[in-house]
Amino acid sequence: MSVLLFIWGGILMCMAACRNFGGLMAVRFFLGLMEAAIQPACIIISSTWYMKKEQPLRMALWSNTFAGIFNGIFAYGMENWKGSLSIWKYMFLTYGSVTMVFGLVTFFIIPGSIEGAWFFTETERKCAVARSATNQTGIHFGTKSMKWYQIQESLLDPKYWSLMVFIIVQNFINAGITNFNTFIIKGFGFSSYRTMLLATPQAAVAMGACVLCAAVAYFVKNVRFALICVTTGVTMAGIIMIWKIDHKVHLNQSLAAVYICGFYNAPYVMCLSLIASNTSGQTKKSFNSISVGLFYALGNLIGPQFFRESEAPVYTMGIKAMMSACCIMYGMIVLYAVLCFWENKKRDEKKDAEDAEADNLLTEIEIGEKVDQQDLTDHENKHFRYTF
């Protein structure tokens, strides 16, 4: 991951050297290539190092929208910058160089495993391993050979497909908001640099919503499903407001609607935390994490096609597509929660008195260590219970 971050930063700096559309597209292609493994790696790190209740907050922190806040302020501050290069080139050079430095830093500070953590004492390492074992999703990563049956297990699991469909349609909204919110705001009559500044509150709302949801999930068990439903509803309300409010008459209300749509990121973060918490087996965990990146890209590829330039600044078809996406998200997350509840109930019912007595001989830590040693999936481990 550190190497990819470093290379990604270098390629980002190359954007400043592009002179035509072909050059920009070539650089963008390699940016996507380097970025592809970052999110799956972060999911695996979060699921390995942190307890289930801690994972939503970690997901919220590494997938935060601070860059959207900083970018708007930075771009607005650069408006009157006088230099030998265009302002946008300075921005790419700045972001690229910072990313390269960060890649170097992560190379030296992020250990390959809990046992290799240089910042832990021997006792702390044992405690960290014990904490991770209670998740029953694996302690070590990259130590087992690929097991194709685990991939097949995912592909035949309706829970997998419900979350993947959720991710695709959620990124219809992501594509619409991240790519077109500035066009919508500019359509309200603001200049380009003023638009960048006015877009920052939406990123702040997104960041705050994610952290708030993660904090609630830390203290309340099995509340992620409810949080996804609530934040999806708030996002849908913002989308409807953009569609129905006349920005020529109610400019401030239209801007508020754009900012409310910042809640769109919270359902995605909660979804990532469900994948991290509910997937066991090294091959299965890798496959599911990579699938997130694949379907994330697919959603962002399809989403912008609904936004027509002729419909600016409201983009009626795009708005309707995002509203439809919210409805599908509701359907998929309800299906996922029902499947998790049903599977947990079925496993509980199968535990007769003899099994229950045997289970008491093993602690959560011992079960987790057994799962890690045998590389059991969540389907194979009869002790596993799904979080929703």
N, C-alpha and C positions, 0 to 999 in steps of 0.2 A: 504494500500500500504506500509506503514512504517513497519508494522509487517511482511509482506511478504519479504521485503528487508532484515530485520534483520535475519529472518529464512534462507533466501537464502544465506546470507553470512556465516552463521553457517554451512550449508550443503556444501558450497564450501570449507570450511576448512577441511571437512571430506574427501575430495578428497586426501589429503595428507596421510590419513590412509589406503587407498586402497592398496591391495596387489595382486589383480588379476583382470581379465577382468570382471568377474561377479560383483565384488564389485564396479568397476568403472561405470558399466552400471546402477547399482541400484542407486548410488549417482546421476548420470546424469539424471535419471528418475525423482527423487525428485527435482533436480534443475529446470528442465523444468516445473514441477508442480507448484513450487513457482513463477517462472518467468511469467507464463501464464497471470496473471492479471495485471502485471506492465504496459505494453504498453497500454491496453485499459484504465487504470486509468489515464495515462498521456494524452491520447487523450481527455478524458472527462474534466480533469482539464484545459487543454489548451482552449477548446471550451467554458468553463464556465467563465474563468477569463479574457480572452483577446478578443479584437475585431478581426473581421475576417482578416483584413489586418495585424494584429500582429501575428496571429497564425502560419504562415509558419516559422517565425524566431524562435518562441518557440519550434516548432516541430524540427527544425534543431538543436537547442541547446540541447534538452534532448535526441535526437537520434544521437548525434555526435559520431564521430569515434576517439575521443581522446584516448580511451583505446587502440586502435590499434597502435597509435603512441607511447604511453608510454610503452606498453607491449614489443614492439620490442627493445626499448632502454634499458628497465629494464632487459630483458632477456640477451641482449648482455653484459650489465654491470656485470651480475651475472656469466659470463662464467668462471672466475677464482676464484669464491667464494669457500672457503674451510669451510665445516661445517659437522656436524654429519648426516645431511639429504641430500637427493638429491636436486639439484637446483630447479627442478619443484615443489617439495613439499614446499619449501620456498615461491615460487611464489603463490601457492594456499593459503597458510596460510596468506600471506600478503594481497592478494586481498579479501579474505574472511573476515578478521578482519576489513579492511577499510570499506567494505560494511556494516558490522554489526554496526559500529559506525555511518555511514551515515544513516542507517535505524532509529537509535535512534534520530539523529538530526532532520530528517524529521518528526518524530512523534510529536515533540514539536514545530516545526516552521510552518508546513503546516496546516492551519485551515480547518475545515470541510466545511465551506461556506464563501462567501464574507462577510456576516453580522458578522461572527465570527472571522474575521481577527483582531488579536491582535495588528498588526502594523499600522492599520488605525485609524484615528479619526472618530467621528460620521459623520462628513461632507464628509470625504474621502470615507467612506463606501457607503454613498448614491450616490456619484459620480461613484464609481466602479460598483454598481448595475445598474445605468443608462447606463454606457458604455456597460455592458454585455447585457442589454435589447435590444440595437440597433441591435444585431446579430439576434434576433428573433429565437434563438435556445434553449432558456431556461436559467433561472438565477440560480435556485436551482436544486440540484440533490439528488436523493434518498428520496424524500418526497412524491412520488406518488406510487400507487400500479401498479403491472405489467399489461400491456394491450396487450393481445395477438394479437389484430388486427393490432397493430403497427409492430409486427414481420412479420405478413402476408403482410403488406404493403411493407416492405423491400423486402421480397422474391418475390413479384410480380413486383418489380420495375427493369426495365432493367439497370438503372443507377447503382444500387447496384451490379448487376452481372458483369457489365463491369469493375467496380473497383476491385471486388474480383478476377476476372480472371487476371486482371492486376497485382494484388499482388502475385498471385500464380506464374506467369511466371517471374515476376521481381525477385522473390526469387530463381528461377533457377539460375539466374545470381549471386545473393547474395551468394548462396551456393557454386557456382563454384569459385567465387573470394575469399571469406573469408576462404573456406576450402582448396582450391587448389593453391592459389597464391604462398604460400610458397613452395609447391612442384614444381611449375613451375620455380620459381627462383632458387631453389636448383638444378633443372635439368640443369640449365645454368652452373653448376660447382662450386657453392659456398658451404661452410661449413654450418652446421645447425645454428650456432649462427650468422654467417655472413648473412645468409638468413633472419633471424628474423630482423636484423638491416635494411637490404635492402628492407624489406616489409613495413617499416614505412612510406616512402613517399606516398605510395598509400592511406594509411589512412589519411594522411595530405591533399592530393588532394580531397578525399571524404568530409572531414570536410570543406575545403575551398569552394568547389562547392555548398554544402548545404547552407552555410551562405550567399554566393553571390546570389544564387537564391532567398533565403528568403528576402534578402535586396531589390532585384529588385521587388519582389512581394509586398513588403510594399509600394513602391512608384508608381507602375504601376498597375492599376485595370485590372482584368481578364487576367493576363499574365501567370498564372500557367500552363495552357495548352501548351503554347508556350515553356515555360521553360522545361517542361517534354519532349517535342519533341526534343529540342536542346540537352539536357543532355543525352537522350537515344541515339541520333545519335553519340555523342562523345564517349559514352561507346561502341557502336557497332564498331566504327572506331578502338578503342583500341583492341577489341577482334579480328578483322580481322588482325591487325598488328601482334598480337601474333601468329596467325595461319600462316601468309605468310612470316614473316621475319625469316631468318635463324639465330638462336641465336649463332651458331658457327662462323659465319662470322661477324654479326652485333650485338654484345652483348649489347652495350649501347642502341641501338634502341629497342631491345627486352625488356630491362628493362623499357624504356620509355613507351612502349606499355602497360606493366603491370600497370604502374602508371596512365596512361590515363584512364584505366578501373575504377579508383577511382570515376569517375563521376556516377557510377552505383547507388549510394545511394541517389543522389538528386531527381530522379523521384519518389522514394519511399516516401521521406519526403514530396514532393509536393502532392502526393496522400493522405497521412495521413491528410494533412491540408485541402484537399477537403472534406474528410469525416467529419472532425470536423466542417467545415464551412457550410456544406450543409445538415446536419442532425438535425432535431428537433423532440421533443417528447422523454421523458425520457426512455421509454422501447426501442424505436427505436434506440436511441443514444447508449444505452448499447449494444443492439444486434449487431449493425454495428461495434462498437468498438471491441467487443469480436470476431466477424467474422474476423476482421483484424488479430488477433492473431492466429485464427484457420487456415486461408489460408496462413498466413506467415509460420506457421509450416509445412503445407502441401507442400508448394513450396520448403522449405529447406529439406524436406524428399525425394522428388522426384529428385531434382536437382543433388545431388551427384551420382545418379545411372548412369548418362551419362558419368561419368569420369572413364575410365578403366586404370588400372595400366599398362597394356601392351602398352598404347599409350603415356606414359610419355616421355618427359616433356610437349609436346604440347597438348595432350588430344584432338585429332581431333573430336571425337564424342561430347565431352563436349563443345568444341568451337562452333560446329554447333548447338548444343542445345541452347546455349546462344544467338547466332545470330537469331535463330528462335524466341526465347523469346522476343528479341528486336522488331521484326516485329509484333508479337502479341500485345506487349505493345502499339505500334503505333496504331494498329487497335482499341484497347479497349479505349484508351484515346481520339481518334478522335470520336468514337461512343459516349462516355460520354459527350464530349463538344457539339456535335450536339444535343443530348437529352436535355442538360441544356439550350442551346440556344433556341431550339424549345419550351420547356416548359415555359421559360421566355416570349417568344414572344406570346405564346397562352394566358398567363395570362394577359399580357399587352393589348391584343386585347379585352379581356372580360370586361375590365374596361370601361364602358360607362360613359357618363357625370355625371349621378346621383351618380354612385359609386365613381368617382373621387372627387366629391364635398364632399361626406361623408368621404372619406379617409383623406381629408385635415383637418378634425376635430380632427384627432388622430395624435399624434407625433410618431416618431419611438420608443421612449421610452415607450409610452403608449401601442403601439401595442406589443412590447416585453414583457411587464408586463402581458398583456392579454394572450399571448401565453403561458407564464410560468404558470399562474393561471389555465388555462384550459388544459394544457399539450397537446397543439396542435402539430401535426407533420408538417413537411415542405409541405406535400401534402395537409393537411387540411387548412393551413394558406394561404389565397389568397394573402396576402401582401408579402409573401416570394419570393425572387428572388435568383436563384442559382448562385454561384460564379464558374467560370471556367477559 
